[in-house]
Amino acid sequence: MREESENLNKELESKEILKWAISTFPKICIAASFGKDSVVVLHLLKEIKPDIDVIYIDTGYEFPETIAFVEKLKKEWNLNLKVYRPAMSVEEQEKIYGKLYFKDPDKCCGFRKVEPMGRALQNYDAWITGLRMDETEFRKNIKIVESQNGITKINPIARWCEADVWDYINRNRIPYNPLYDKGYRSLGCKPCTLAGKWGRFERAGRWTGTGKQECGLHLEEYYQKYSSTTDVK
């Protein structure tokens, strides 16, 4: 009973944060990877602002299951989806750099994630994420409201844990990416994501063996290094 009350309190807190964000920032979006965390936030937003712009970065290296799930949820929830892609196609990048995700994963993430997200965020005053404090050592110090690259970032489920996320999904019967049923705990690009438990944190299956924890979307220095004004349709 106590655990159930705590979960409901977190849910109510997150809804109040989202209501405040929507009323405060006229130009606001949610950045969604369509992993379990962003799906929870999208579901919370359905009651508050169902027509919010949903930014999705298609890196070109996504799992086929993820692409199919994005299309499924777009139709079922009538999402106002805005898809952004890197300035370089996968073919162009591999012709110049080879398998960059093996040789220099930071640069690969810069090209395929940070560059298109930088273009997307130019249109907004604030963005909503599904970041949580318990995901990695780096993320343990995130705040519910932050500033990054001159715009406000809101992390409404920052205080949730992995179990809270799955409890919400199960209670509300929310659809989720089928890759989780294949043993993945955190979802990213196919070449850099492994199933199974690889360490203390759920994102340990990402870039395994490289020491890398973040793709760069939440690091200001990446936007300074990987920026473009090129509009890619």
PLY file of the C-alpha trace (Angstrom):
ply
format ascii 1.0
element vertex 233
property float x
property float y
property float z
element edge 232
property int vertex1
property int vertex2
end_header
0.00 0.00 0.00
2.82 2.38 0.89
4.63 1.63 -2.39
1.42 2.22 -4.33
0.92 5.58 -2.61
4.49 6.62 -3.38
4.03 5.74 -7.06
0.79 7.73 -7.26
2.46 10.71 -5.59
5.26 10.62 -8.18
2.69 10.42 -10.96
0.76 13.41 -9.61
3.99 15.38 -9.18
4.98 14.66 -12.78
1.59 15.76 -14.07
1.82 19.03 -12.15
5.31 19.63 -13.57
3.98 19.07 -17.09
0.98 21.35 -16.53
3.33 24.08 -15.31
5.65 23.59 -18.30
2.83 23.73 -20.84
1.33 26.88 -19.29
4.72 28.59 -18.96
6.31 27.93 -22.36
4.21 28.60 -25.49
6.80 26.98 -27.75
7.47 23.60 -26.16
8.07 20.07 -27.44
8.89 16.63 -26.15
11.95 14.77 -27.42
10.98 11.10 -27.63
13.19 8.09 -28.31
10.08 5.88 -27.95
11.78 3.91 -25.23
9.84 3.11 -22.06
10.55 6.45 -20.35
9.47 8.75 -23.16
6.36 6.62 -23.73
5.38 7.20 -20.08
5.82 10.96 -20.49
3.85 10.91 -23.76
1.04 9.11 -21.95
1.05 11.68 -19.13
0.88 14.44 -21.74
-2.15 12.92 -23.46
-4.38 14.40 -20.75
-2.61 17.77 -20.70
-1.54 18.63 -24.26
-2.23 15.80 -26.70
-1.17 17.90 -29.71
2.31 18.74 -28.40
5.10 18.51 -30.98
6.89 15.17 -30.59
10.49 15.31 -31.82
11.95 12.02 -32.97
15.50 11.64 -34.30
15.76 8.89 -36.90
19.50 8.20 -36.88
19.43 5.69 -39.73
20.76 3.03 -37.37
17.52 2.39 -35.49
16.22 -1.11 -34.79
13.46 -2.07 -37.26
11.29 -2.82 -34.20
11.73 0.77 -33.01
10.74 2.28 -36.36
7.66 0.05 -36.48
6.74 0.97 -32.91
7.05 4.70 -33.65
4.61 4.35 -36.56
2.24 2.23 -34.48
2.09 4.73 -31.60
1.83 7.70 -33.97
-1.35 6.21 -35.43
-2.86 4.88 -32.20
-2.24 8.05 -30.17
-2.55 10.52 -33.05
0.84 12.01 -32.22
2.00 15.27 -33.74
5.27 13.65 -34.78
8.16 15.68 -36.18
10.92 13.45 -37.57
14.43 14.85 -37.97
17.30 13.09 -39.71
21.05 13.73 -39.83
22.52 15.99 -42.49
24.50 13.02 -43.82
22.87 9.77 -44.86
24.25 6.54 -43.41
25.73 5.75 -46.82
27.49 9.13 -47.06
28.87 8.86 -43.55
30.16 5.31 -43.99
31.77 6.21 -47.32
33.77 8.98 -45.61
34.33 7.54 -42.12
33.62 3.82 -42.32
31.92 2.20 -39.32
32.19 5.30 -37.18
30.11 3.80 -34.37
33.01 1.40 -33.72
35.91 3.79 -34.36
34.58 6.98 -32.75
31.14 6.58 -31.16
31.19 10.14 -29.80
31.52 11.55 -33.31
28.90 9.15 -34.65
26.40 10.31 -31.99
27.33 13.90 -32.75
26.53 13.47 -36.44
23.49 11.25 -36.13
21.77 12.54 -32.96
23.07 15.89 -31.75
23.21 17.68 -35.10
19.56 17.00 -36.04
18.36 17.64 -32.47
20.14 21.00 -32.52
18.16 21.96 -35.62
14.92 20.74 -34.09
15.33 22.68 -30.85
15.88 25.98 -32.65
12.10 26.16 -32.96
11.33 25.99 -29.23
11.74 27.76 -25.89
11.61 24.52 -23.89
11.75 20.77 -24.32
10.52 17.85 -22.25
12.55 14.66 -21.79
12.22 11.27 -20.12
15.52 11.49 -18.22
15.73 9.80 -14.83
18.28 10.23 -12.05
18.94 6.51 -11.56
19.80 5.70 -15.19
23.56 6.39 -15.00
26.17 7.92 -12.73
26.12 11.01 -14.96
22.37 11.50 -14.67
22.14 11.23 -10.87
22.55 15.01 -10.56
19.94 16.09 -13.11
17.24 18.52 -11.98
13.56 18.61 -12.84
14.06 21.99 -14.53
17.38 22.80 -16.19
18.83 25.12 -18.79
20.78 23.75 -21.73
22.11 25.70 -24.69
19.88 28.64 -23.88
16.57 26.80 -23.67
14.75 25.24 -20.73
14.74 21.47 -20.32
12.08 19.78 -18.19
12.61 16.28 -16.79
9.20 15.40 -15.25
10.05 11.81 -14.27
13.56 12.57 -13.00
12.73 11.10 -9.56
11.20 7.90 -10.90
13.15 4.63 -10.85
13.09 1.88 -13.45
10.53 -0.08 -11.43
8.25 2.99 -11.26
8.28 3.22 -15.04
7.29 -0.40 -15.53
4.65 -0.15 -12.80
3.05 2.80 -14.64
3.20 1.00 -17.98
1.62 -2.14 -16.57
-1.06 -0.36 -14.54
-2.14 1.73 -17.53
-1.63 -1.03 -20.11
0.56 1.21 -22.23
2.12 -0.26 -25.38
5.90 -0.43 -25.34
8.74 -1.31 -27.69
8.83 -5.12 -28.14
12.63 -5.09 -27.80
12.18 -4.96 -24.02
10.67 -8.43 -24.18
13.88 -9.61 -25.86
16.02 -8.61 -22.88
16.98 -5.03 -23.70
16.88 -2.60 -20.75
17.80 0.58 -22.64
17.28 1.24 -26.34
19.50 3.14 -28.75
20.99 2.54 -32.18
21.21 -1.10 -33.19
25.04 -1.33 -33.61
25.67 0.11 -30.13
22.98 -1.59 -28.01
23.13 -5.00 -26.37
20.46 -7.02 -24.60
20.92 -8.34 -21.07
22.33 -6.95 -17.84
25.80 -5.51 -18.35
26.29 -3.59 -15.13
24.70 -1.71 -12.29
22.89 0.82 -14.49
20.26 -0.03 -17.09
22.14 1.89 -19.79
25.24 -0.28 -19.33
24.30 -2.19 -22.48
24.95 0.93 -24.56
28.42 1.41 -26.11
29.65 -1.52 -24.00
33.38 -1.52 -23.35
33.96 2.07 -24.51
33.37 3.90 -21.21
30.78 6.06 -22.99
27.55 6.76 -21.06
25.83 9.52 -23.01
24.99 10.04 -26.66
25.49 13.79 -26.24
21.89 15.00 -26.49
22.12 16.23 -22.90
25.66 17.62 -23.04
26.10 21.27 -24.03
29.59 20.78 -25.45
28.26 18.37 -28.08
25.94 21.02 -29.52
28.83 23.47 -29.76
30.87 20.90 -31.68
28.17 19.33 -33.85
25.88 22.01 -35.18
24.40 22.63 -38.60
21.89 24.92 -40.23
21.27 22.41 -43.01
17.60 21.52 -43.32
17.15 17.82 -43.96
13.68 16.66 -45.01
0 1
1 2
2 3
3 4
4 5
5 6
6 7
7 8
8 9
9 10
10 11
11 12
12 13
13 14
14 15
15 16
16 17
17 18
18 19
19 20
20 21
21 22
22 23
23 24
24 25
25 26
26 27
27 28
28 29
29 30
30 31
31 32
32 33
33 34
34 35
35 36
36 37
37 38
38 39
39 40
40 41
41 42
42 43
43 44
44 45
45 46
46 47
47 48
48 49
49 50
50 51
51 52
52 53
53 54
54 55
55 56
56 57
57 58
58 59
59 60
60 61
61 62
62 63
63 64
64 65
65 66
66 67
67 68
68 69
69 70
70 71
71 72
72 73
73 74
74 75
75 76
76 77
77 78
78 79
79 80
80 81
81 82
82 83
83 84
84 85
85 86
86 87
87 88
88 89
89 90
90 91
91 92
92 93
93 94
94 95
95 96
96 97
97 98
98 99
99 100
100 101
101 102
102 103
103 104
104 105
105 106
106 107
107 108
108 109
109 110
110 111
111 112
112 113
113 114
114 115
115 116
116 117
117 118
118 119
119 120
120 121
121 122
122 123
123 124
124 125
125 126
126 127
127 128
128 129
129 130
130 131
131 132
132 133
133 134
134 135
135 136
136 137
137 138
138 139
139 140
140 141
141 142
142 143
143 144
144 145
145 146
146 147
147 148
148 149
149 150
150 151
151 152
152 153
153 154
154 155
155 156
156 157
157 158
158 159
159 160
160 161
161 162
162 163
163 164
164 165
165 166
166 167
167 168
168 169
169 170
170 171
171 172
172 173
173 174
174 175
175 176
176 177
177 178
178 179
179 180
180 181
181 182
182 183
183 184
184 185
185 186
186 187
187 188
188 189
189 190
190 191
191 192
192 193
193 194
194 195
195 196
196 197
197 198
198 199
199 200
200 201
201 202
202 203
203 204
204 205
205 206
206 207
207 208
208 209
209 210
210 211
211 212
212 213
213 214
214 215
215 216
216 217
217 218
218 219
219 220
220 221
221 222
222 223
223 224
224 225
225 226
226 227
227 228
228 229
229 230
230 231
231 232
